[in-house]
Amino acid sequence: MSLGLGGSVSFPDPIPRDLIREEGRQLRYRGDDLNDFCRIIRGFDRAYLNAEHERIAAGVCAAAGKDKR
C-alpha cells in the first residue's frame, strides 16, 4: 500500500497512451500492427491497475480493521 501526504492512499497511474505509441514506433511497429501493440499494452496496463487497486483497497480495509481493535 502506498500512502501519500496526510495518510491518503496513492494509486498508480496508467501508462500514457502517447508513450505506448512511441515505444511501439521505436520497436518498428506500423499501421495495424502498431494499433494492435498499443491495444495489447493498454490491456495489460488495465489488468495491472485493476489488480493493484484491489490489493491497495484490501490493505486499506485490513488497516482499518486493525484500528477498530
Secondary structure as UniProt FT lines:
FT   HELIX           5..7
FT   HELIX           17..26
FT   TURN            27..28
FT   HELIX           31..68
//
